[in-house]
Amino acid sequence: MLEEKNDNLQEADGKTGIEINDSVQNDAIETSNSETENAISLSETESTEQISEDTNHQTALDAITNSNAEESEDETLKERHDIPMKDYHTFSLDALVDELKKLVNTDKIMSVKDHIEEIKKSFLLQFNHFIEEKKEEFNASNQDPNEEFEYHSPLKSKFDEYYNVFREKRNAHFKHLQTNLKSNLENRLAIVEELKELINPQENIKDVLKHFNDLRERWKNAGPIPKDKYNHVWNNYHFHLENFYDYLHLDREARDLDFKYNLEQKQKIITRVEELVNEADISKAFRELQDLHRIWKEDIGPVSKEHRDAIWNTFSELTKKIHDKRELLFESQRANEQKNLEAKKEIIAKIEVLGTEKVNSHAQWLLQIQKVESLRNDFFAAGKVPNEVNEETWAAFKNAVRNFNSFKNSFYKDIKKDQTDNLNKKMALVAKAKELQESTDFNTTTPIMKQIQEEWKQIGHVPKKYSDKIWKEFKDACNHYFDKLKEHKSEENTEEVAAFDNKKAYLDTLRAFELTGDHKTDLDAIKLHIETWKGFGKVPFSRRHIEGKFNKILDALFEKLSLSKKDSEMMRFSNRIDSLSENNDTRKLDNEKIFIMRKIEEVQNEIFQLENNIQFFTNTKNAKKENSIVLEVRKNIAIHKESLEVWKDKLKQLRNLNQ
């Protein structure tokens, strides 16, 4: 009983559907050994012709056969299809390490070996590129030729740790697998040899059949063998299996039942494959098709000759359809890879342009570096490119980034002299800060220390190897001085609180003060109140509102006095300025000075405009007779000039205060 002549699984079509037992009759169809050999020869000839006629069918079937042979060697490989192969080229280094950690924890280590190798490839590409950039930066900034480049990456250590776990598991699996494969192969070959020996006319038929059924059960449980031996061993087994059937002269009825059962099973497979042709998930359909081919080949026996060609041709045609859809999927993936290639080429071109754009400041270079880093991330996120140009594309990307870094480093080499000058300037400020850090003349030293800090901010970068050291020295000197200033102010706070209490109590005295009506006496009394108030000293910053209360009382007293507007205004101003000066509020004093200068300019402009208006009227025919409008303008000019004098006196007082 021979397998289908067109079965491109090389005549290995599996075991029979029914059990051979002692009730098999002896009046079966007789087939001589020579006829069997002729049938085999004919089958091989027709199979060869079929391959020649339809190479596409053979390609589809070979894809199935090769996959099944590989998975027959290691059954854990079947589970790799259940784990999606992600586009690891788009993953960041951190994401790749996390993915590796997750995969190495699986029990079926070989089911993820392809995934892990893809992760390793993507990680090393990115990491080696990263290290190259760090090395170039080191060589560009390092001034000591004897210092060697070193870079420790905790991320790389984690990756190596997880990959070593995978490698140990893989090696242990291989060792165990190789031992079993060799043993299983020897066992299967021994079964084939025993099957050969069953063809012996001298043996009792019942014992032979019992032995035959035992051999088939042993074959079923023999386990996986090396994939390169898979087809040869299966074909050899089925050849001798069919030889044994022919030798037994099987009962025609039993054989027909066997053929019918096998036909039904194969028709069920074909029905399922017809459904798989319309399956949306092509990869899933192909994987199930693999399993159906394995069942067709290993679990189901031959069918009758009149159905043999038709059913096999139907099965192989359906197989080709799924294979063609799979090829279309691959074509689509290749088209996406081509799009990714074009995107990566554009990214490389942009980096190459940035490698020629000359910029002249550190800030501009930081922007350029950010652009390249963004393009670098886009490159890795662009996805996989065709395998045949992968290395070429990667080399072009590295070259573009390397050229940009060289261009950038040449700029920083040119500014090393400036950095050395900046270092000298900052070292001078460090020396000055250390010289002043023990000073107790806080009123004089504090503005100087603040000025030193401002100058430090204005100075540019210094060589990296000195940056941290001189910054620490400068910061320590400044902190030392300002800590002392803080302690001093803390001591002053006690006096300021006492001054506030005294001023608060004095406000009640001042509210009870009554004018006598004598101008000189009252003015002297008010001046005495002002001097007494000043004598109490500064109050805490948070309680300076008490100065406003004092000024309100003074304003009320000034209004009751018959003072000129100018004298009253100047006394109020003097009191307020003295208060600001006493509290060392330089910011408000400066703001006051700016405000007064602006007011002087505004009043002068107003006077100039009014005088121009007077000039216009004096040039008219009725110039000798001034009307009410002219008189009003002259009055306004006088008022503005009086105001101008007040503002000028205020400015003079402020300038005398600064001196």
C-alpha positions in Angstrom: 0.0 0.0 0.0 1.8 3.1 -1.3 1.4 6.8 -0.4 0.0 9.3 -2.8 2.4 9.6 -5.7 2.2 13.4 -5.8 2.7 13.9 -2.1 5.6 16.2 -1.9 6.1 15.4 1.7 8.2 12.7 0.1 5.8 9.7 0.5 5.8 10.0 4.3 2.1 9.8 4.9 1.7 8.4 8.4 0.2 5.4 10.0 -3.0 3.6 9.1 -6.3 4.5 10.6 -7.3 1.1 11.9 -5.5 -1.4 14.1 -4.2 -4.6 12.5 -5.3 -7.6 14.6 -5.5 -11.4 14.5 -8.8 -11.4 12.6 -7.1 -10.2 9.3 -7.9 -12.8 6.7 -5.3 -14.3 4.4 -7.2 -13.9 1.1 -6.0 -10.3 0.5 -4.6 -8.9 -2.7 -1.2 -10.3 -3.6 1.6 -8.0 -4.5 5.0 -9.2 -5.4 8.2 -7.6 -4.3 9.1 -6.7 -7.9 5.7 -5.0 -8.3 6.2 -3.1 -5.2 9.6 -1.9 -6.4 8.1 -0.9 -9.7 5.3 1.0 -8.0 7.9 2.9 -5.9 9.9 3.7 -8.9 6.8 4.9 -10.7 5.8 7.0 -7.7 9.3 8.7 -7.6 9.2 9.3 -11.4 5.7 11.0 -11.2 6.7 13.0 -8.1 9.8 14.3 -10.0 7.6 15.2 -13.0 5.1 17.0 -10.7 7.9 19.1 -9.1 9.1 20.0 -12.6 5.6 21.0 -13.6 4.8 23.1 -10.6 7.7 24.7 -8.8 5.4 27.1 -7.0 3.6 24.2 -5.3 6.9 22.7 -4.2 8.0 26.1 -2.8 4.9 26.3 -0.7 5.2 22.7 0.5 8.9 23.1 1.3 8.1 26.0 3.5 5.7 23.8 5.5 8.1 20.8 5.5 11.1 22.8 6.7 9.2 24.4 9.5 7.8 21.0 10.7 11.2 19.4 10.5 12.6 22.2 12.7 9.8 22.0 15.2 10.0 18.2 15.3 13.5 18.5 16.6 12.5 20.8 19.5 8.8 21.0 20.3 9.2 24.1 22.4 9.8 26.0 19.1 6.1 25.7 18.4 5.3 28.2 21.1 7.4 31.0 19.6 4.5 31.7 17.2 2.3 32.6 20.2 4.8 35.3 21.3 4.6 38.3 18.9 7.9 39.4 17.3 7.9 43.1 18.0 9.8 45.7 16.1 12.6 45.9 18.5 14.5 48.4 16.3 12.1 51.1 17.5 12.7 50.3 21.2 14.8 52.5 23.5 17.7 50.9 25.4 15.7 50.9 28.6 12.7 49.3 26.9 14.9 46.6 25.3 16.3 45.7 28.8 12.8 45.5 30.2 11.6 43.3 27.4 14.7 41.0 27.8 14.1 40.6 31.5 10.5 39.6 30.8 11.4 37.0 28.1 14.2 35.2 30.0 11.8 34.3 32.8 9.8 31.9 30.5 10.2 28.2 31.0 10.3 27.4 27.3 13.5 29.3 26.6 13.8 28.2 23.0 10.4 29.6 22.2 11.9 33.1 22.7 15.4 32.6 21.4 14.7 34.5 18.1 13.1 37.3 20.0 16.0 37.6 22.4 18.6 37.6 19.6 16.7 40.4 17.9 16.7 42.3 21.2 20.4 41.7 21.5 21.1 42.9 18.0 19.0 46.1 18.5 20.5 46.8 21.9 24.2 46.4 20.8 23.6 48.6 17.7 22.3 51.5 19.8 24.7 51.0 22.8 27.8 50.8 20.6 26.7 53.9 18.8 26.2 55.6 22.2 29.6 54.6 23.5 31.3 55.8 20.3 29.7 59.2 20.9 30.8 59.3 24.5 34.4 58.4 23.4 34.4 61.1 20.8 33.2 63.6 23.4 35.9 62.4 25.8 38.7 62.7 23.2 37.5 66.2 22.3 37.5 67.5 25.8 40.3 65.5 27.4 43.5 67.5 27.9 45.5 64.7 29.4 46.9 62.3 26.7 47.7 59.6 29.3 44.1 59.4 30.6 42.2 56.5 29.1 38.5 56.5 28.2 36.2 54.6 30.6 32.5 54.5 30.8 30.4 52.4 33.1 26.8 51.8 32.1 24.4 50.2 34.7 22.0 49.6 31.9 24.6 47.5 30.0 25.3 45.5 33.2 21.6 44.7 33.6 21.5 43.6 29.9 24.5 41.3 30.3 23.0 39.8 33.5 19.7 38.9 31.8 21.4 37.7 28.6 23.7 35.4 30.7 20.6 33.9 32.3 19.2 33.2 28.8 22.5 31.7 27.6 22.8 29.4 30.6 19.2 28.2 30.2 19.8 27.8 26.4 23.0 25.8 26.9 21.3 23.5 29.5 18.4 23.0 27.1 20.7 22.2 24.2 22.7 19.7 26.2 19.6 17.9 27.3 18.1 18.0 23.8 21.2 16.7 22.1 21.3 13.7 24.4 17.6 12.9 23.7 17.8 13.5 20.0 20.7 11.1 19.6 18.9 8.5 21.7 15.6 8.9 19.9 17.2 8.7 16.5 18.9 5.4 17.4 15.6 4.1 18.7 13.7 5.0 15.6 16.4 3.5 13.3 16.2 0.3 15.4 12.4 0.2 14.9 12.9 0.5 11.2 15.3 -2.4 11.2 12.9 -4.5 13.3 10.1 -3.5 10.8 12.3 -4.9 7.9 12.8 -8.2 9.8 9.0 -8.7 10.1 8.8 -9.8 6.5 9.6 -13.4 7.3 7.5 -16.3 5.9 8.7 -18.6 8.7 7.2 -16.5 11.5 3.7 -17.1 13.0 1.3 -14.5 11.6 -0.2 -13.8 15.0 3.2 -13.1 16.6 4.2 -10.9 13.6 1.0 -8.8 13.9 1.5 -8.4 17.6 5.1 -7.4 17.1 4.0 -5.0 14.3 1.5 -3.2 16.5 4.1 -3.0 19.3 6.5 -1.3 16.8 3.9 1.2 15.7 3.2 2.2 19.4 7.0 2.5 20.1 7.4 4.7 17.0 4.6 6.9 18.1 6.3 7.5 21.5 9.9 7.6 20.3 10.3 11.4 20.6 12.0 14.1 18.5 15.0 13.5 16.3 17.5 15.9 14.5 15.7 17.9 11.8 18.3 17.0 9.2 17.3 13.3 9.6 13.6 14.0 9.8 12.4 13.4 6.2 14.9 10.5 5.6 13.8 8.6 8.7 10.1 9.1 8.2 10.3 8.1 4.5 12.3 5.0 5.4 9.8 4.0 8.0 6.8 4.5 5.7 8.4 2.6 2.9 8.9 -0.5 5.1 5.5 0.0 6.6 3.9 -0.2 3.2 6.1 -3.1 2.3 4.8 -4.9 5.3 1.2 -4.2 4.3 1.8 -5.7 0.9 3.6 -8.7 2.4 0.6 -9.4 4.6 -1.8 -9.6 1.6 -4.3 -7.6 3.7 -8.0 -8.5 3.5 -9.6 -6.3 0.8 -12.5 -5.3 3.1 -10.2 -4.3 5.9 -8.0 -2.4 3.6 -11.0 -0.5 2.1 -12.2 0.4 5.6 -8.8 1.7 6.3 -8.7 3.7 3.1 -12.2 5.1 3.8 -11.3 6.2 7.3 -8.1 7.9 6.1 -10.1 9.6 3.3 -12.6 11.0 5.7 -9.9 12.3 8.0 -8.1 14.0 5.0 -11.4 15.5 3.8 -11.9 17.0 7.2 -8.4 18.5 7.0 -9.2 19.9 3.5 -12.5 21.4 4.8 -10.5 23.2 7.6 -7.9 24.4 5.1 -10.6 25.9 2.9 -11.7 27.9 6.0 -8.1 29.0 6.6 -7.9 30.4 3.1 -10.3 33.1 4.3 -8.7 33.6 7.7 -7.8 37.3 8.2 -4.7 36.5 10.3 -2.4 35.0 7.7 0.3 34.1 10.2 -2.2 32.3 12.3 -3.6 30.4 9.3 -0.1 29.4 8.2 0.8 28.0 11.6 -2.4 26.0 11.7 -1.6 24.8 8.2 1.7 23.5 9.5 -0.1 21.5 12.1 -2.5 20.1 9.5 0.4 19.0 7.3 2.0 17.3 10.3 -1.3 15.4 11.0 -1.7 14.5 7.3 1.9 13.2 7.2 2.4 11.6 10.5 -1.1 10.5 11.8 -3.2 9.6 8.8 -2.5 6.7 6.4 -2.9 6.4 2.6 -6.2 6.5 0.7 -7.3 4.4 -2.2 -5.6 4.9 -5.5 -8.6 6.5 -7.3 -8.8 9.3 -4.7 -5.1 9.6 -4.1 -4.1 12.2 -6.7 -7.3 14.3 -6.5 -7.3 14.7 -2.7 -3.6 15.5 -2.6 -3.9 18.0 -5.4 -6.7 19.7 -3.6 -4.7 19.9 -0.4 -1.6 21.2 -2.1 -3.6 23.7 -4.1 -5.1 25.1 -0.9 -1.7 25.1 0.7 -0.4 27.2 -2.2 -3.2 29.7 -1.8 -2.4 30.3 1.8 1.3 30.4 1.0 0.6 33.0 -1.7 -1.4 35.1 0.8 1.5 34.8 3.2 3.9 36.0 0.4 1.6 39.0 -0.2 1.9 39.7 3.5 5.6 39.5 3.3 5.5 41.8 0.2 3.5 44.3 2.3 6.0 44.1 5.1 8.8 44.6 2.6 7.0 47.6 1.2 6.8 49.0 4.8 10.4 48.3 5.2 11.1 50.2 2.1 9.1 53.2 3.5 11.1 52.9 6.7 14.3 53.0 4.6 13.2 56.2 2.8 12.3 57.8 6.1 15.8 56.8 7.6 17.5 58.2 4.5 15.7 61.5 5.0 16.8 61.5 8.7 20.4 60.8 7.7 20.3 63.6 5.1 19.0 66.1 7.8 21.8 65.1 10.1 24.3 65.5 7.3 23.0 69.1 6.8 23.3 69.8 10.5 26.9 68.6 10.2 27.7 71.5 7.9 25.7 74.4 9.5 28.2 76.6 11.3 27.1 78.2 14.6 29.1 80.4 16.8 27.8 80.1 20.3 27.3 77.4 23.0 23.6 78.1 23.2 23.2 77.6 19.4 25.2 74.4 19.6 22.9 73.1 22.3 20.0 73.6 19.9 21.9 71.8 17.2 22.6 68.9 19.6 18.9 68.7 20.5 18.0 68.6 16.9 20.4 65.7 16.2 19.2 63.9 19.3 15.6 64.2 18.2 16.6 62.9 14.7 18.5 60.1 16.3 15.3 59.0 18.2 13.3 59.3 15.0 15.8 57.0 13.3 15.4 54.3 15.9 11.6 54.7 15.9 11.4 54.5 12.1 11.3 50.7 12.2 13.0 47.9 10.3 14.5 48.3 6.8 15.2 45.5 4.2 17.9 43.1 5.5 20.1 43.6 2.4 20.5 47.3 3.2 20.4 47.2 7.0 24.1 47.4 7.5 24.6 50.0 4.8 21.9 52.2 6.3 23.3 51.8 9.8 26.8 52.7 8.6 25.5 55.8 6.8 23.6 56.9 10.0 26.7 56.4 12.2 28.9 58.3 9.7 26.5 61.2 9.6 26.3 61.4 13.4 30.1 61.0 13.6 30.7 63.9 11.2 28.3 66.1 13.1 30.1 65.3 16.4 33.5 66.0 14.7 32.1 69.4 13.5 30.8 70.2 16.9 34.0 69.1 18.7 36.0 71.4 16.4 34.0 74.3 17.7 34.6 73.4 21.3 38.3 73.0 20.6 38.3 76.6 19.3 36.7 77.9 22.4 39.1 76.2 24.8 41.2 79.4 25.0 38.1 81.3 26.0 37.3 78.7 28.6 40.9 79.1 30.0 40.4 82.9 30.2 37.0 82.3 32.0 38.8 80.0 34.4 41.3 82.7 35.3 38.5 85.2 35.8 36.6 82.9 38.1 39.7 82.0 40.0 40.2 85.7 40.7 36.6 86.0 42.0 37.2 82.9 44.2 40.3 84.7 45.7 38.3 87.9 46.2 35.4 86.0 47.9 37.8 84.1 50.2 39.4 87.5 51.1 36.1 89.0 52.1 34.5 85.9 53.7 35.6 86.9 57.3 34.7 90.6 57.0 32.4 92.0 59.6 31.8 95.3 57.8 28.5 94.0 56.5 27.2 97.3 55.1 30.3 97.7 52.9 31.0 94.0 52.1 27.5 92.7 51.3 27.1 94.8 48.1 30.6 93.7 47.0 29.8 90.0 47.6 26.5 90.4 45.7 28.4 92.1 42.8 30.9 89.2 42.8 28.1 86.7 42.4 26.6 88.7 39.5 30.0 88.8 37.8 30.4 85.0 38.3 27.0 84.5 36.5 28.2 86.6 33.5 31.4 84.6 33.0 31.1 81.8 30.5 32.1 78.1 30.8 35.4 76.8 32.1 37.1 73.5 31.3 35.0 70.7 32.6 37.7 69.2 34.8 38.0 72.4 36.9 34.3 73.4 36.9 33.1 71.5 40.0 36.2 72.3 42.0 36.2 76.1 41.6 32.5 76.3 41.9 32.7 74.5 45.3 35.4 76.9 46.5 33.4 80.0 45.4 30.1 78.7 46.8 31.8 77.8 50.2 33.3 81.3 50.5 30.0 83.0 49.7 28.0 80.8 52.0 30.5 81.4 54.8 30.1 85.1 54.5 26.3 85.1 54.2 25.9 82.7 57.1 27.8 85.2 59.2 25.6 88.0 57.9 22.5 85.9 58.8 23.8 85.5 62.3 24.4 89.2 62.5 20.9 90.0 61.4 19.5 87.5 63.8 21.3 89.5 66.6 19.9 92.7 65.2 16.4 91.4 65.2 16.2 91.7 69.0 17.0 95.4 68.7 14.5 95.8 65.9 11.7 94.2 67.9 12.5 96.6 70.8 12.5 99.5 68.3 9.0 98.4 67.1 7.7 98.2 70.6 9.0 101.7 71.4 7.6 103.2 68.2 4.3 101.6 68.8 4.1 103.1 72.3 5.3 106.5 71.0 2.4 106.6 68.4 0.0 107.0 71.3 2.0 109.9 72.6 2.1 111.5 69.2 -1.7 111.1 68.7 -2.2 113.0 71.9 0.0 115.9 70.8 -1.8 119.2 70.3 -0.5 122.2 68.5 -0.1 125.4 70.5 -0.8 127.8 67.6 2.6 129.3 67.7 4.2 128.4 64.3 7.8 128.2 65.4 7.1 126.3 68.6 4.9 123.8 66.9 7.4 123.3 64.0 10.2 122.7 66.5 8.0 120.2 68.4 7.2 118.3 65.3 10.9 118.1 64.3 11.7 116.9 67.8 9.1 114.1 67.4 10.7 113.1 64.1 14.2 113.0 65.6 12.9 111.0 68.6 11.2 108.5 66.2 14.4 108.1 64.2 16.3 107.5 67.4 14.3 104.3 68.1 16.1 102.7 65.1 15.0 100.1 62.5 12.0 97.8 63.0 11.6 94.3 61.6 10.9 94.1 57.9 7.5 92.5 58.4 6.4 95.4 60.7 7.5 98.4 58.6 3.8 99.3 58.3 4.2 101.3 61.5 6.2 103.9 59.5 3.1 104.5 57.4 1.1 105.2 60.5 3.7 107.7 61.7 3.7 109.5 58.4 -0.1 109.8 58.4 0.0 111.5 61.8 2.8 113.9 60.5 0.8 114.7 57.4 -2.2 115.7 59.6 0.1 117.9 61.7 1.7 119.6 58.7 -1.8 120.4 57.3 -2.6 122.2 60.5 0.6 124.3 60.3 0.8 127.4 58.2 3.7 126.0 56.3 4.3 126.7 52.6 3.4 123.9 50.3 7.1 123.4 49.4 8.3 123.3 53.0 5.5 120.8 53.9 6.3 118.6 50.9 10.1 118.6 51.6 9.6 117.7 55.3 7.4 114.8 54.4 9.9 113.7 51.7 12.9 114.0 54.1 11.2 111.9 56.7 10.4 109.1 54.2 13.8 109.1 52.6 15.5 109.0 56.0 13.3 106.0 56.9 14.3 104.2 53.7 18.0 105.0 54.2 17.8 103.8 57.8 16.4 100.4 56.7 19.1 100.2 54.0 16.4 99.8 51.4 18.6 100.6 48.4 16.1 99.3 45.8 13.4 101.7 46.9 15.8 104.5 47.1 17.0 103.8 43.5 13.4 103.6 42.3 12.6 106.9 44.0 15.5 108.6 42.3 14.4 107.3 38.9 10.9 108.4 39.5 12.0 112.0 40.5 14.2 112.3 37.4 11.3 111.3 35.2 9.0 113.8 36.9 11.6 116.6 36.4 11.8 115.7 32.7 7.9 115.7 32.4 7.6 119.1 34.2 10.4 120.7 32.0 8.7 119.4 28.9 5.3 120.8 30.1 6.9 124.3 30.8 8.6 124.2 27.4 5.2 123.5 25.7 3.4 126.3 27.7 6.1 128.8 26.8 5.8 127.9 23.1 2.1 128.6 23.4 2.8 132.0 24.9 5.2 132.8 22.1 2.4 132.0 19.6 0.1 134.5 21.2 2.7 137.3 21.4 3.2 137.1 17.7 -0.5 137.9 16.9 -1.9 141.3 16.2 -3.5 141.6 19.7 -0.2 140.7 21.5 -0.3 143.9 23.6 -3.6 143.0 25.1 -3.3 139.7 26.8 -6.6 137.9 27.2 -7.7 135.5 29.9 -6.3 132.4 28.1 -2.7 133.9 28.1 -3.0 134.8 31.8 -4.1 131.3 32.6 -1.1 129.9 30.7 1.3 132.2 32.6 -0.2 131.0 35.8 0.3 127.4 34.9 3.9 128.1 34.0 4.5 129.6 37.4 2.9 126.6 39.1 5.0 124.2 37.1 8.2 126.0 37.8 7.4 125.9 41.5 6.8 122.2 41.2 10.1 121.8 39.3 12.0 123.4 42.1 10.5 121.0 44.6 11.5 118.0 42.4 15.0 119.3 42.0 15.4 119.8 45.7 14.3 116.2 46.3 16.8 114.9 43.7 19.5 117.0 45.3 18.7 115.5 48.7 18.8 112.0 47.3 22.2 112.5 45.7 23.6 114.0 48.9 22.3 110.9 50.7 24.2 108.6 48.3 27.4 110.6 48.7 
